[in-house]
Amino acid sequence: MVERGGDTLGQKRKRFFCVCVLLSVDFMPLLKIEIPSSVDGREIPSRVKSRISADLARIEAFQDCWDRPQIEQFVAADFFHMYQSLDWTLQTQLTIGKRFIEWGCGFAVVSAMASTLGLSVVGIEAESALIEHGRATVRDWNEDVEIVHGNFLPDGAESLADDDYLPSLGHAVASAYQTLGLDLDDFAIVYSYPWPGEDDFHEAVFERYACVGALLIMFCGPNDIRLYRKGSR
């Protein structure tokens, strides 16, 4: 579970710094971090491999009986590659904390694997039909992950979209951050799997609302995992 109280002095200073910076400028640039192609050679624990394989089978079975066209077109992320990339990121990049959030977690496979890497994880999902599937995943993995029903977009983030019909704008549920008692700038790492054409929007939301120093990792397709850090001017 994510802690809501008892923050250390360092965490409070970090949050105060983020707020001050966000008040002083409209946005901070994103700095791209290249993930080496050799990352796919990183070892994956056998338990993680087994759980991913089981979850892929569950996802396939679910898709076979799901009648939403958008979901029918969905292709699961390459969870093996994502684990390797996240593991590499944590081993090689400085992070401002341990809080990890997954935007649109679905079956919450990435959330579960992030927890195995020592992160304090929240998964946000707007589709009520997927919430129990996500919670079942974290139970199967025996990981302490908080799955929250709601919109992963902070209030007002819709204004950053240049297309009113982006899939991420179609969720008629309230923002999840009030339920969490946290803001996006309380998280050190954000993970998203944008629909085609949404990557720029996800980057813009992260750029506007995340804390300076936070990381954004996006799965944008096979062999296309992108990593950014929010920098300062």
C-alpha positions, 0 to 999 in steps of 0.5 A, spaced: 500 500 500 502 507 498 503 511 505 499 517 506 502 519 512 509 519 516 513 522 510 520 523 512 523 530 512 526 529 505 520 527 502 516 533 504 522 537 502 522 534 495 514 535 495 515 542 497 520 543 491 516 540 486 510 545 488 515 551 488 518 549 481 511 548 478 508 554 480 514 558 477 514 555 470 508 552 466 512 546 464 519 542 464 522 539 458 523 531 458 529 528 457 530 522 453 534 516 456 536 511 451 534 504 453 540 499 450 538 494 445 542 489 450 536 490 455 533 484 452 538 479 454 537 481 462 535 475 466 528 474 468 527 470 474 523 464 473 517 466 478 516 472 474 516 468 467 511 463 470 506 469 472 507 473 466 505 467 461 499 465 466 497 472 465 498 472 458 493 466 457 488 470 462 488 476 458 487 472 451 481 468 454 478 475 456 479 478 450 475 472 446 469 474 450 469 481 450 465 485 446 468 492 446 471 494 439 477 498 443 478 492 447 478 487 441 483 491 438 488 491 444 495 488 444 498 486 450 504 489 452 511 485 451 511 484 459 518 480 458 521 486 455 518 491 460 520 487 466 527 487 463 527 495 461 524 497 468 529 492 472 535 496 467 532 503 469 532 501 477 539 499 476 542 504 472 538 511 473 537 515 479 530 515 482 527 520 486 523 515 490 519 508 490 512 510 488 510 507 482 504 508 478 501 505 472 496 509 468 490 504 465 493 498 469 488 493 466 490 486 468 495 490 472 501 485 470 506 491 470 504 493 476 505 486 479 512 486 476 514 493 479 512 491 486 517 485 485 522 490 484 521 493 490 517 499 488 511 502 492 505 501 486 499 504 485 495 502 478 489 506 476 484 503 471 477 506 469 474 500 466 470 497 472 470 490 468 477 490 469 478 492 476 477 485 479 482 482 474 487 487 476 486 485 483 486 478 481 493 478 478 496 482 484 493 476 489 496 471 484 503 474 484 502 475 492 504 482 491 502 489 495 499 493 490 493 498 490 488 498 484 484 504 484 478 505 480 478 512 476 481 516 471 489 516 471 488 523 468 489 529 473 483 534 473 484 539 467 489 534 463 484 534 458 486 541 456 493 538 453 490 534 448 490 536 441 484 531 439 478 531 443 477 523 441 483 520 444 481 514 447 484 516 454 479 522 454 473 517 453 472 515 461 466 518 464 469 517 471 472 521 476 480 522 477 483 517 482 488 522 485 483 524 490 481 517 492 488 516 493 490 522 497 496 523 492 497 527 486 501 525 480 507 529 483 508 524 489 510 519 484 517 517 482 515 513 476 510 513 471 508 507 466 503 508 461 501 504 454 498 509 450 494 507 444 496 509 437 497 517 436 496 518 444 504 518 446 505 525 445 499 527 450 501 522 455 508 525 455 504 532 455 500 530 461 507 527 465 511 534 463 505 538 466 504 534 472 509 530 474 515 532 479 522 534 477 526 528 476 520 523 475 521 518 470 516 516 465 516 509 461 512 508 456 511 501 452 509 504 445 509 497 441 514 491 440 521 494 441 519 501 442 519 502 450 521 509 451 524 512 457 524 520 459 526 524 465 522 530 467 528 535 467 529 543 469 530 549 465 
